[in-house]
Amino acid sequence: MRKIVVMIVLFTTVNSQAQNQEIQKVIETFFEAFHAKDTLKLKALCDETVMLQSISENAKGTKLSNENPQAFFKSIGSIPAEVKFQEKIISYSIQVDGSMAHAWTPYEFYVNGKLSHKGVNAFTLFKIDTPEKSGWKIVHLIDTRRK
């Protein structure tokens, strides 16, 4: 009996780790596409109903902004080639319940090598599992931004 319980715990842990790695890979691929200004890949990683929001924090207070996904993709594609930017993810905290996942990713954002701002991204993902498609899609991304 003890062996069975240990095997179940090990299987559950391995399965959970594999799911977390799948989710982390989606987020890593999102940022690879973001840095490459590859809007087609960005769109492919997001659900067509994706919601994008930002919370700006500064001395004047806080402000919640909603961004139209198509405007976001267009703005990424129009960043001049001489502007270099990088969003460094500091860590990942991933939680999964069935076909829903949440990833909390503190970050630092650099423009031309200089720290611009930092904060936390909060991704919500949905696991599609149909005969036509399967995999994790980003359905919501909200971030905080402070200098």
Backbone bond lengths (Angstrom), bond angles and torsions (degrees), N, CA, C in turn:
res aa  C-N    CA-C-N  psi(-1)  N-CA   C-N-CA  omega(-1)  CA-C   N-CA-C  phi
1 M - - - 1.461 - - 1.531 110.16 -
2 R 1.311 116.09 -43.53 1.459 121.69 -178.82 1.530 110.77 -60.10
3 K 1.334 116.14 -41.14 1.471 120.86 178.98 1.523 111.30 -62.94
4 I 1.310 116.03 -38.79 1.470 120.32 179.66 1.525 110.19 -64.29
5 V 1.314 117.31 -44.93 1.467 121.63 178.95 1.523 110.02 -61.60
6 V 1.332 117.02 -45.20 1.467 120.75 178.87 1.524 110.34 -61.03
7 M 1.329 117.88 -43.48 1.469 121.86 179.42 1.537 110.77 -62.41
8 I 1.312 117.29 -41.60 1.470 120.89 179.09 1.520 110.03 -63.91
9 V 1.316 117.38 -44.62 1.469 121.41 179.42 1.525 110.17 -62.51
10 L 1.326 117.43 -44.77 1.469 121.08 179.18 1.528 111.00 -62.96
11 F 1.322 117.51 -44.79 1.460 121.09 179.52 1.526 110.93 -61.61
12 T 1.324 116.63 -43.92 1.464 121.07 179.79 1.526 110.51 -62.99
13 T 1.325 117.15 -42.32 1.461 121.52 179.74 1.525 111.09 -64.30
14 V 1.329 117.01 -45.34 1.467 121.43 179.51 1.521 110.33 -63.66
15 N 1.320 117.46 -43.52 1.467 121.68 179.55 1.525 110.53 -63.15
16 S 1.334 116.99 -41.99 1.461 121.84 179.01 1.527 110.80 -63.56
17 Q 1.333 116.62 -43.70 1.467 121.12 178.06 1.524 111.14 -61.24
18 A 1.320 116.96 -41.54 1.468 120.84 179.90 1.525 110.34 -63.25
19 Q 1.328 117.00 -43.30 1.466 120.30 177.70 1.520 111.12 -62.68
20 N 1.323 117.13 -44.92 1.464 120.91 178.89 1.521 110.67 -59.86
21 Q 1.330 117.36 -40.08 1.460 121.00 178.67 1.524 111.37 -65.54
22 E 1.346 117.10 -38.98 1.471 120.76 176.81 1.525 110.40 -60.93
23 I 1.313 116.58 -44.66 1.463 122.14 -178.91 1.529 110.12 -66.36
24 Q 1.323 116.69 -45.60 1.460 120.11 178.52 1.524 110.30 -60.89
25 K 1.320 117.95 -38.46 1.468 121.35 179.31 1.528 110.71 -63.86
26 V 1.324 118.58 -39.03 1.467 121.43 176.96 1.527 109.20 -60.37
27 I 1.318 117.36 -44.57 1.465 121.30 -178.91 1.522 110.78 -68.23
28 E 1.320 117.56 -42.06 1.470 120.71 176.72 1.525 110.83 -60.72
29 T 1.327 116.81 -43.00 1.463 121.32 178.61 1.522 110.61 -65.01
30 F 1.340 116.95 -36.69 1.464 121.41 176.26 1.527 109.88 -57.68
31 F 1.330 117.11 -46.56 1.462 119.65 -178.40 1.529 112.71 -73.53
32 E 1.325 117.52 -31.80 1.470 119.45 173.26 1.531 109.78 -60.71
33 A 1.327 116.34 -45.63 1.469 121.26 178.46 1.527 110.64 -66.11
34 F 1.317 116.97 -40.10 1.463 122.82 178.49 1.527 110.40 -59.03
35 H 1.321 116.81 -49.66 1.468 120.95 -179.23 1.529 111.73 -66.91
36 A 1.330 116.60 -31.19 1.469 121.08 178.74 1.535 112.08 -84.52
37 K 1.340 116.47 -3.42 1.473 122.79 -177.56 1.529 111.12 59.01
38 D 1.333 115.68 34.27 1.463 123.28 -178.51 1.527 109.01 -91.04
39 T 1.313 116.10 87.45 1.463 120.77 -174.68 1.526 112.77 -68.01
40 L 1.323 117.81 -29.72 1.466 119.52 178.23 1.529 110.71 -65.35
41 K 1.316 116.73 -42.14 1.466 119.99 178.59 1.525 110.22 -68.51
42 L 1.334 117.06 -39.89 1.467 119.98 177.54 1.528 110.54 -58.33
43 K 1.324 115.77 -47.37 1.473 120.12 179.85 1.523 111.39 -61.03
44 A 1.331 116.70 -39.26 1.465 120.92 -178.57 1.527 112.17 -65.22
45 L 1.324 117.52 -27.80 1.462 121.94 -179.45 1.526 112.57 -82.38
46 C 1.327 116.00 -16.62 1.463 121.55 -176.81 1.519 110.67 -105.73
47 D 1.318 115.75 147.22 1.457 120.93 171.54 1.518 107.83 -68.77
48 E 1.312 116.70 151.99 1.473 119.69 -179.24 1.522 113.02 -63.31
49 T 1.335 117.60 -17.29 1.467 121.32 178.98 1.523 112.22 -101.45
50 V 1.329 117.79 17.60 1.463 121.47 -174.75 1.528 111.60 -53.05
51 M 1.321 115.04 140.86 1.460 122.07 177.33 1.521 108.08 -111.51
52 L 1.334 117.14 129.68 1.462 122.61 -178.95 1.526 109.03 -119.39
53 Q 1.326 115.99 126.66 1.461 121.31 -179.38 1.528 110.33 -140.10
54 S 1.326 115.22 154.32 1.469 121.54 175.58 1.520 109.33 -137.28
55 I 1.318 114.49 146.18 1.459 120.83 174.40 1.528 106.40 -117.60
56 S 1.325 115.57 113.50 1.467 121.05 177.17 1.516 108.71 -91.52
57 E 1.327 115.17 133.84 1.462 120.90 178.83 1.521 108.40 -123.03
58 N 1.327 115.83 124.01 1.465 119.64 176.55 1.526 109.24 -153.21
59 A 1.321 116.80 -173.69 1.467 121.80 -176.58 1.532 112.13 -61.01
60 K 1.324 117.38 -25.74 1.468 121.25 -179.89 1.523 112.81 -81.27
61 G 1.339 116.77 -9.40 1.458 120.43 -179.61 1.517 111.42 125.34
62 T 1.319 115.24 -157.33 1.461 120.94 179.92 1.515 110.00 -118.02
63 K 1.332 114.64 150.86 1.461 120.22 -179.87 1.517 109.13 -142.13
64 L 1.328 116.76 130.44 1.459 122.92 175.50 1.515 108.44 -95.57
65 S 1.342 115.80 126.70 1.465 121.24 178.22 1.513 109.43 -119.28
66 N 1.313 116.44 137.34 1.459 123.17 173.32 1.513 107.92 -103.51
67 E 1.326 116.83 136.42 1.459 119.91 -179.73 1.521 109.88 -119.40
68 N 1.315 115.19 133.34 1.449 121.42 174.91 1.527 108.20 -67.68
69 P 1.331 118.51 125.54 1.467 119.54 -177.43 1.527 113.40 -56.18
70 Q 1.323 118.10 -41.79 1.472 119.82 -179.13 1.523 110.94 -65.00
71 A 1.332 117.25 -37.63 1.469 120.75 176.94 1.533 110.09 -66.66
72 F 1.331 116.40 -37.51 1.473 120.59 177.62 1.527 110.36 -62.41
73 F 1.331 116.97 -49.80 1.468 120.26 -179.28 1.530 110.76 -60.99
74 K 1.326 116.16 -41.61 1.466 120.33 179.34 1.529 110.80 -63.88
75 S 1.339 117.33 -41.23 1.467 120.32 -179.41 1.525 111.36 -66.10
76 I 1.326 117.72 -36.86 1.470 121.16 178.28 1.529 109.35 -65.24
77 G 1.315 116.48 -43.62 1.458 120.82 -179.48 1.519 113.70 -67.28
78 S 1.320 117.49 -19.49 1.468 120.44 -176.39 1.538 113.29 -101.12
79 I 1.328 117.87 6.80 1.472 120.29 177.55 1.529 108.01 -67.79
80 P 1.332 117.45 127.88 1.474 119.91 -179.24 1.529 112.62 -57.86
81 A 1.325 116.05 146.12 1.469 122.26 -177.58 1.521 112.17 -58.64
82 E 1.339 117.68 -32.09 1.469 119.97 -177.93 1.528 113.50 -76.02
83 V 1.328 117.38 -11.50 1.461 120.85 177.40 1.524 108.19 -88.86
84 K 1.320 115.24 117.48 1.464 121.43 178.44 1.523 108.14 -104.54
85 F 1.308 115.89 131.66 1.461 119.64 178.36 1.515 109.36 -137.45
86 Q 1.327 114.46 151.53 1.452 120.24 178.86 1.516 109.29 -147.55
87 E 1.308 115.04 131.34 1.461 120.97 172.36 1.520 106.44 -105.33
88 K 1.340 116.09 109.74 1.463 121.80 179.93 1.521 108.95 -90.00
89 I 1.325 115.79 118.72 1.459 120.35 176.31 1.531 107.80 -83.30
90 I 1.317 116.13 126.78 1.462 122.20 -176.45 1.526 111.03 -82.87
91 S 1.331 116.46 -42.14 1.468 120.62 -179.29 1.533 109.39 -161.27
92 Y 1.324 114.54 169.65 1.468 121.96 178.35 1.518 109.21 -125.89
93 S 1.331 116.45 134.19 1.461 122.38 169.45 1.524 105.55 -127.30
94 I 1.329 116.11 112.74 1.464 121.06 -172.01 1.519 109.53 -119.07
95 Q 1.329 114.65 133.38 1.462 121.64 175.35 1.521 108.09 -125.65
96 V 1.342 115.92 139.84 1.461 120.90 -176.67 1.520 109.33 -131.43
97 D 1.332 115.28 138.13 1.460 121.55 169.97 1.516 107.19 -136.62
98 G 1.312 116.02 99.30 1.464 120.39 -179.52 1.516 111.61 62.07
99 S 1.324 116.35 -116.23 1.461 121.26 -176.34 1.530 113.10 -97.71
100 M 1.329 116.72 13.93 1.460 120.91 176.50 1.527 109.06 -121.56
101 A 1.333 114.78 139.57 1.460 119.73 177.36 1.518 109.19 -137.41
102 H 1.328 114.47 153.91 1.457 121.36 176.26 1.521 107.59 -132.41
103 A 1.317 116.06 131.75 1.466 120.76 178.45 1.519 109.08 -124.71
104 W 1.306 115.80 129.86 1.467 124.64 179.97 1.520 105.76 -109.43
105 T 1.343 117.03 118.43 1.465 120.05 -173.88 1.530 111.07 -132.58
106 P 1.333 117.73 97.42 1.466 119.49 172.87 1.537 109.32 -59.97
107 Y 1.338 116.09 146.14 1.466 119.68 -176.63 1.518 112.01 -146.37
108 E 1.337 114.29 165.97 1.465 123.89 168.42 1.517 106.30 -128.39
109 F 1.340 116.93 135.90 1.465 121.52 -177.04 1.529 109.18 -113.35
110 Y 1.320 115.32 125.36 1.460 122.39 -177.91 1.523 110.38 -115.56
111 V 1.336 115.98 138.62 1.461 122.33 173.23 1.521 106.89 -121.50
112 N 1.327 115.35 122.89 1.470 122.28 -176.98 1.530 111.47 49.65
113 G 1.342 115.84 42.55 1.456 121.81 175.48 1.511 115.82 81.94
114 K 1.336 118.63 -3.50 1.460 122.37 -177.43 1.532 109.90 -109.42
115 L 1.343 115.83 134.67 1.463 119.91 178.97 1.521 109.83 -60.65
116 S 1.319 116.48 122.64 1.459 122.69 179.34 1.533 110.42 -95.63
117 H 1.332 115.49 -49.99 1.459 120.77 179.86 1.525 108.51 -164.33
118 K 1.337 114.56 173.44 1.456 119.85 177.04 1.518 108.71 -145.50
119 G 1.311 115.04 171.01 1.457 119.83 -179.09 1.514 110.80 168.48
120 V 1.321 115.32 -149.56 1.461 122.40 -179.50 1.524 108.09 -135.58
121 N 1.331 115.55 136.91 1.468 121.54 169.15 1.522 106.84 -96.10
122 A 1.316 116.42 141.72 1.460 121.32 171.48 1.526 106.92 -124.64
123 F 1.331 115.38 110.61 1.468 122.04 180.00 1.516 109.16 -99.25
124 T 1.318 117.23 137.15 1.455 122.02 167.02 1.521 105.96 -114.81
125 L 1.328 115.24 130.39 1.460 120.92 -177.80 1.523 110.09 -123.72
126 F 1.321 114.87 154.41 1.452 123.53 179.93 1.523 107.46 -125.60
127 K 1.327 117.03 132.73 1.460 120.51 179.28 1.520 109.26 -93.04
128 I 1.310 114.26 112.97 1.464 121.53 176.36 1.518 107.45 -83.86
129 D 1.313 116.55 133.40 1.464 120.39 178.81 1.518 108.59 -143.70
130 T 1.330 114.42 81.30 1.461 121.16 177.90 1.527 108.01 -125.83
131 P 1.326 117.48 166.69 1.478 118.91 177.15 1.535 112.85 -59.21
132 E 1.332 117.63 -29.28 1.464 121.59 -178.65 1.524 112.78 -83.00
133 K 1.320 117.00 -36.00 1.465 122.20 -174.34 1.510 110.40 -142.20
134 S 1.330 114.53 151.41 1.460 118.84 169.56 1.522 107.88 -153.28
135 G 1.308 115.59 151.69 1.453 121.42 178.74 1.513 111.55 129.97
136 W 1.322 114.49 174.50 1.459 122.12 -177.78 1.519 110.72 -88.42
137 K 1.333 116.18 134.77 1.468 123.33 176.13 1.526 108.82 -123.34
138 I 1.317 115.51 142.03 1.467 121.09 176.62 1.522 107.99 -78.46
139 V 1.335 116.47 125.14 1.462 120.91 179.54 1.528 112.28 -110.92
140 H 1.344 116.08 -19.50 1.460 119.49 179.75 1.523 108.57 -152.71
141 L 1.308 115.52 134.84 1.464 121.16 174.74 1.518 107.41 -137.16
142 I 1.310 114.59 120.46 1.464 120.98 175.67 1.529 106.79 -128.40
143 D 1.322 116.03 142.06 1.458 119.63 179.47 1.514 110.69 -136.82
144 T 1.320 114.32 156.84 1.457 120.74 171.08 1.516 106.90 -102.58
145 R 1.331 115.88 150.80 1.464 121.31 179.64 1.523 108.71 -139.47
146 R 1.330 114.28 123.95 1.461 119.15 174.07 1.512 109.13 -143.75
147 K 1.320 114.86 148.26 1.471 121.74 -178.91 1.493 111.18 -71.67
